[in-house]
Amino acid sequence: MKIVIPGGTGQVGGVLTRALRAAGHDVVIISRSAGVRWDGHTLGRWAQEIDGADVVVNLAGRSVSCRYTAENLRQMMRSRVDSARVVGEAIAKADDPPSVWLQMSTATIYAHRFDAANDEETGVVGGREPDVPGYWAYSVEIAKRWEAELDEADTPGTRKVALRSAMVMSPDRGGVFDYLSWLTRLGLGGSVAGGRQYVSWIHDDDFVRAVALLIREPIAGPVNLAAPNPVPQREFMRDLRQAWNVPVGLPATRWMAGLGAFALRTDTELLLKSRRVVPGRLGQAGFEFHFPNWREAAQNLAERRR
């Protein structure tokens, strides 16, 4: 199959591209910096790659690993909404449109909560939670607008899936596992603000297998890409310390997390929001996770990184 991946130069794109090419597929990357070039918001010659392709997997969007300033939040919104809109326009104009459009979304669309897990059917969309910073609602609004562009695109011949992905864990340099492992080996891999907040994640092997299932099965709409067993952050970091044979990790209070996030040019929402997400629709489709539990996943990732 010919699979086109706009925004495919990041960590997740690298994971997916390696796996798809190893499986024998023709993968075309569209990005600002490599492969077929685009600007992410206007139609151009890059759209010719979509005409005749079998699958489009749109991963484009500004990284969330930054300070959540007003300008950075606006850039996150624009990059996601504009890229989804223009991919939809390219598919709509194609003489031979792809049969499947997988559009990246995020598990951050769900509410910050501790009481129950969020699946696609009963999950609570966030944005109105009490006692959380007001700008957290903007992250939810980005996700909602992202998915709205997918829903509203006039592409009747193309099945559309919104990938509500948790953090994709791979041993690649620069990814979230690399960052958390670095903190852990420095002795900073303890609980943050008590560590009650849930962490949702998915192992890279399961991520690419789930994408393959969504390409071949007649599933449409939002799909949670997350392992079935999210864990509280204190347990998540404990298992990561064990994977790296680090006996202790310095815990951090909320204000300490704020100072650390400022120094690392990222935001505390990534540490403090409770993302308790489970894969309801993947389970209904018979998907079996190779790594349903974080302890085994962390061990595997650390071994591969070594």
N, C-alpha and C positions, 0 to 999 in steps of 0.2 A: 504493500500500500504506500501511497504518497501521503505523508503526514506533514503538515505545515505548522510550525510553532512560532507565532509572534511572541516576542519577549523571551526567547529561549536561551539567553546567554547567562542567566543567573544560576544559582545553586540547583533549584528545582528543575530548571530547563536542562541543565547538564545531566542530572540523574535520569531524566526521562529520555533525553536524546541518546545517551549511551545504551540504555536498555532497548529502545526501539530499533536502533541501528544494529545492535547485536542480534535482534530477532529478524533481521533482513529487510526492514522497511527503509524506504527512501525518505529521509527527514530533511526538511528545508527550514532553516532558521531565518526569521525576519526580526531585525533589531536595528537600533540606532548605531551600533558599534561593530557589528559583524554579520556575516551572511548577506542576505538580501536586505538592503537598507530601506528604512522608512522613517517618518517623523512621529509616528504614533497617533496622528489625528487627522491626516488627510489621505485621500485615495491617491495612488500613484502606480508606478510600474510594478511594484511589489504585489499588487492585487492579481496580476497574471498568474502568480504561483498558486493562488487559491482556486482559480478556475481550472477544474480538472483534478483537483486534489480529492483524496478520499476522506480525510479527517483534518480538522483544524483544532489545535489546542492552544488557546490564547492565554498566555501567562503574563502578558505585559502589565506593568504597573510599577510606580516608584517604590523603592524599598521602604518598609515600615521601620527599619532599624535606624531611627533618627530621632532628634528632639521633635516633639509634637508642637512646633510653633504654628502660628496661624498660616504662614506661608507654606510650610512643609505639608500641613494638612490639605491646603488647597492644591498643592502639586500631586499629592496622593489621589485626591478626588479626580483631578483633570486627567491624569495619566491613565487611570482605570476606566473612567467613563468614556473618554475620547477613544481609547483603543478598542473597547468593546463595541462602541458605535460604529467605528470605521471598518472593523472586521465584519460586522453585520452588513454594512453597505457593500463591501466587496463580495460577500456571499450572495447578496440579493442581486447583484449585477452579473454574476457569473453565468455563462451559458451552460456549464456543467458543474453545478455547485457540489460541495462535499456532502456526503450523507450524514456526517456527524460534526457538531461543533461543541467541543468541551471548553467551557469558559471558566477560568479560574475565579473563585470567590474566596470566602474565608469563614472559618468557624467563629470569628469574632462577631459575626452577625447576631449570635445568641447572647442572651442576657448573662450578666455577672450573677451567679447563683451558687448556692451550696446544697440546696435541698433535693434536687433531682437532676438527672441527666437530660440533655437536650438531644432528641432525635429529630428527624425531618418532619414527623407528623405532629408530635406534641411539644416540641421545643418552643421556648419562649424567645421571641426576637427582642433584642435589647434596645436601649435608648431611653428607658423611663425608670431605671432602677434608682431607688433612693440612696443617699449616702455614698455616692461615687462622684468623682470629678466630672463636671459638666461636659468637658471636651470628649469624654469617652463616648458620648452619644454621637459625636461626629464620625468616629470610626464605624459605628453601626450604620450611619447614614451613607457612608462611602460604600459599604457592602450592599446595601439596599439599592442604591443607584446603579452600582455595577451590574447587579442581577436584573434590574429593570431594563437596562439596555439590551441584555440578552433576550428577555421576554418580549420586548416590543419590536425587535428586529423582524422585518418581513421576509422570512426565509422558510416558506412552507415546505420545501423539499429537503430540509436539513433538520435532523433531530438535534435538540439543544439540551445540554446538561450543565448545571451550575455546580462547580466543584467547591463545596464548602470545606476547604482543607484546613486541618490542624497543622501544627509545625511538622514539616517533613524532616526526619532525622536521617542524616547520612554522614559518613566520615569525611566528606569533602572539606577542604580548607575554606574558611569564610562562612560556613553554614552555622546554623544555630547549635548543632551538637558540638562543633569545633569551639564556638564561643563559650558554651557552658562547660566544656571539658577544660578549657584554659583557666576559667575561674576556679574550677574544682581543684586542679593541680596546684593552684596558688594558695589553696587553703581557704578559699572564699565560697565554697559550695555548700553553704548552710541554708537553713530556712530563712525566708524573707517575710517579715511582718507576721510571724507565727506559723506560716506555711500551710494554712487551711485551704487556701485557694487551689482549685483543681487545675492540673496541667493536662491538656489533650495533645496528642502527638500521633505520628504514624511513621513506621520504619520505611526506609526508602524502597526495600523489596516489596512490601505490601502496597506502597503507593503506586509503583509502576504496574503491579499486577491488577490493582483496582482500576487504573486507567484502561488497561487492556480489556478488562471485563466490560467497562462502560462503552468502549468502542464497538464491541461485538454484540452486546445485549440490547434489546429495545427498551432502554430506560431513558426517561426524560425528566427534566425538572431538577430541583436541588438534591444533591447527594452529599452526605457527610463523609469525608475521607479522614477518618480518625480511627485509631485502635479502639477496641471495645472496652478497655479498662483504663480510663483516665484516673490519675492518682493525685492526692494532695501534694503540693509542692515540696513539703518536708520529706515525704516518702520518695518523691521523684529524685531529689538531690541526694538522698541517702543511697539509693540504688546506683546513682551515677558515681558517687564516691567509691562504692564497693567495686564498680567496674574498673576504676582507675587505681584501686588499692590505696586510697587516701583515707586515713582513719578518721579525720575530723574536718568539719567545715564551719567557718565562722558564721554565726547567724547575723542577720541584719534586721534592724528595726525599719519602720516605714521611712523615717527621715534619712537613715543611712542609705536605704535603697535609692532615695531621691538624689543624694549626693553622688552615689556611684553611677547612677544613670546619667546624671549631668556630665560627669567626668568622661564617660564612655560615649557621649553624644547619642544617647538613646532615651527611651521614655519608660517610666515606671508602670504604665498600663500593661506592658509586655510581661511584667513580673507580678503585678498585683491583681489583675482581672482573673476571676475564677472561670475558666473555660472548661465546662464539664459537658463534653460532646461525645455522642456514641453513634455508631454507623448503622442506623436502622435499615435503610434501603439496601445497603450492601449485604447485610445479613439475610434479608428477604430474598435476595438474588442468589443465595447459596455461597457467597464468598467466604473462604476460609483463610483467616489470617495466619501467616507463618510466625508472626511476632505479636500475639495479642497482649502480652504483659511487658511492662517497661523493664523489669530486671533483666530478662533474657535479651531484650532488644539492646539495652545499654551494654551488656557484655559483648554481644556480637559486634556492635559498632566500635567499641574500644579495641577489640581484637583486630578488626580490619584497619583501624587507624594506626595501630602499632606496626 
